[in-house]
């Protein structure tokens, strides 16, 4: 568990955040200060809760007190996760919050569209990766990898494997057999923090990830595995198929497949610039 408070920059202003239960939590007062320019964010929050009865009723579930760095040292401060921050922003009556509210409405509308037409979600995902600076050939592999992953998790569900926790364990087994590292170890190897590991894999890494998961699906079906223990063995066997192929390629090429290379620098900078431009345009509407 990370205890050090980090700073996010929102519209040029500092917003403190910290990790809790493996997700970012943001200081509510900092969010309110940025979107209202209030000289007394605590007072603004109190008045906002009086105006919004539903928010006030659920405020205790949205906001948690967590330790963050303050001028007086580390102190307990009211924080909210991303979902909670979105709910709070909806109650802020300030022109500065309007572009964000419009963006939320647009995201909600797009989500409804995607439910009605799932192909739109795929198109938007491709567009997002393209905007981040990824090549079309990489995007094709990434999208194919997503489809193979979904096929595998659907198979696990049919075969009486539990939810996300057991999926994570099985995924770790595939990764260990294929790459010699669990996903969390792989992220450290690539110097990543909360980024998606596969978004920072190169073509060969993606290919061997797909091979391990596709092989696991095929083995599970062939052996008609039922329950977690048998699917765990299938995951090891599927990952081993990719591991053997990877080691053979490394032997013949003289080069390692797993590298420390990631896509943090140029693509991330391009995306930040794009988002900054888009937000500025909305602010000027």
N, C-alpha and C positions, 0 to 999 in steps of 0.2 A: 504494500500500500504506500503510495507516494504521499508524503506529508508536506512537502515544500510547496508554498503558494506560487503559482505562476501568473504571468500577466498576459491578458489578451488585449489586442488593440482594436477598438471599435470606433470608427469615425474619428481616429486620431486621439481618442481618450483611452485611459487605462482602465481595464476591468479585471479585477482579481478573480482567480479561479483555482480550484484544487480538485484532486481526485478523491472520490468517495464511491465505494462499491463499484469500482472499475469504470466510472464515467465522470465527465467533467461537471462540476458544480460551480456556479458563478455567484459572486456577491451581489445580492439584490440591490443594495444601496448604490453600488457602482453602476448597475444597469439603469436604474431610475435617474441617477445624476446625469448620465450621458444623454438620455432621451428627454429630459425635462429642463436641464440647467437649474434645477432647484437648489437653493442654498441650504436647504434642510431636507434631504431625501427621506429621513425617518418620518418627518411630519407629513411629507407628501404621500408616503406609503400608508400611513394611518388614515388620511383623508380618502385615499383611493379605496381602501377596504370599506370605508363607510358608504362610499358611492356604489360599490359593487358587492351586494349581499352574498352572491354565489362565491365570489373569490374569497370573501372574508370567512365564509363557512368552511371552505376547503383549504384555507391558507396553511394550516398546520400540517396538511398532507403534502403540500407543494414545497414548503420551505423547511429546511433542516438547519440546525445550528452546527456549524463545523469550524474547526480551528483554521484561521488564516492569519497572515501577517498584517498587522496594523501599526499605526504610529506608536502605539503603546506596547508593541511586542505581539506575540501570538495570542490571539483571543478568539473566543467563540463569536461567530458572525453568521447572520442569516444568509443562507445560500439556496439556490434552486438549480435543478438540472435543466437541460435544454427545453424539455417539454414544459416545465414549470415557468421558465423565463418567457416562453411564448404566451402562456396564459396570462402572466402578469402584464406583459406589454399590451395585450388586448384591452386592458383597463386604463392604460395611460392616456390621458386627454392632453395631448401636446402635438403641435404640428410636426415636431421632430420624429414622433413615433408613427406618423401616417405612412411614410414610405415602407416601413417595416410591416405595418398592418396590411398594406396592399400586396406586399410580397407574400405574406402568409396566406392571404385570400387566393392569390395566384397558385401557390403550391397546393392548397386544398382543392382548387378546381382541377388542377392537373392530375391529382391523385384520383379524383372521381373519374376523370377521363380514362386513366390507366386501368381502373377496375372494369370499366365498360369495354375497353379495348386494350388488352395486355401488351399488344405489339407496340403501343406508344411508349411503354416503359422501357422496352428494349431500344427504341430509337433515341429516347432521351439519354439513356445510359451511354450509348455510342457517342452522342453529341457532347456529353460531359467529358468523356475521356479525350475526345478530339480537342475540346477547348483547353484541356490541361496540357496539351502538347504531345500526346502519345501518337505513334504512327498507326496507320490503318491496319498494317499487318499485325502489330501487337494487339490492337483492339479486337481483331477477329479471333485471336487465340484467347484473349481474356473473356470474350463473350461465350466462346465455346466452352471454356473452363467453367463458367457460371452455369451453363446448361448441364454439363456433366455432374457438377456438384449437386444441383437440384435433383437430378435423376437418382443420385446416390442417397440423398437424405430421404427422398420419397420411398426408396427401397427399404431403408432402415425403418421407416415408420411402419411399412407393411409387415416387417419382420420382427415386430414387438420390441424394438429398441425404444428406450425412453426419450425424453426431450433433449434440449440443447446441451445439458451437462454431459450426457452419454455420447451425444454426437461429437462433442469436443474431445472426449477421451478417444473415441474411435479415429477421429481425424489426426490426433497426435500419434496414434499407432501407425497410421499410413505414412505420416511425415517422417517418423523415426526410421521406418524401414526403407523409405525412398531416399531421404537426404541425411540420415544420421542425426537429425535434430527435430525436436518438437516445434510447432509453430512459434511458441514463445521464445525458444532458444534461437530460432531462425531470425526472428525480429531483432533480437539483441545482436546477432551476427551481422545483420544489415544496418545496425545503428538506428533502428526505428523505435518509436515510442508507442503512440496510439494509432498509427497509420495502419491501413489494411495491408497485410503482408503481400498478398498476390498483386496488388497494385504496384509493387516495387520489385517484382520478379521480371527477369528478362525472358526472351522467347523460350529458351531451352528449359529454364526453371518451370515456366508455365506448362510446357509440354510434358515434363516428367510428373508434375502435379496431376495433370489430367490423366496420364497413364496409370498412376497409382490409384486414383479414384475410380476410373472406368474399369480397371482390373478387379477392384474390390466389389463393384456392382456385379460383374460377370461371375465372380467366384461365389458370391452370396446366392445368386440365382441358381447356379449349377449345383451347389450343395444344399440348397433350400434351408439356409441357416435361420434359426429361430432363437430369439432372445439375445441378450447382451453378450454373454461369454462366447457363443459361437460366432457372432458377428465381429467380436474383437479379434478372434483368430483369423477370420476372413480379411479383416483390415490389415493385419500383419502380412498375410500372404499377398494381398493386392499391392501393398506398398513395396514388398520385396521384389515383385515383378519390375516395378519402376527402378528400384535400387540396383538390381542386377544390370538392367539396360544402361543406367547412368554410369555405373562403374566401368562397364565395357567401353562406353564412349570415351570416358576419361582416360582409360588405358590406351586406346588407339589414337586419341587426339593429343594426349599429353597435357590436357588442360582441365581444370576443375569446372564442373557445371555450376555449383553453388558459388556465388561471388558476393562480395560486400557491396556491389553496385546497387544503388537505389535511384529513385526518380524524385528525390526531395528538392533538388535545387532549381533547375530551369523550369520544369513543368509547374511546380508549385508557385514559383514567382509569376509565371504567365497567368495562372489562374487567379492569384491575388490581385494582379493588375486588372484583369477582366472584371472581377467582382467589384473592385473599387470603382471602375468606370461605370458599371451598370448601376451601382447604388447611387453614385453621384447624379446619373441621369434621372433616376427615380426622385431624388431629392429636389431636382429642379422642375419636376412636373407641376 
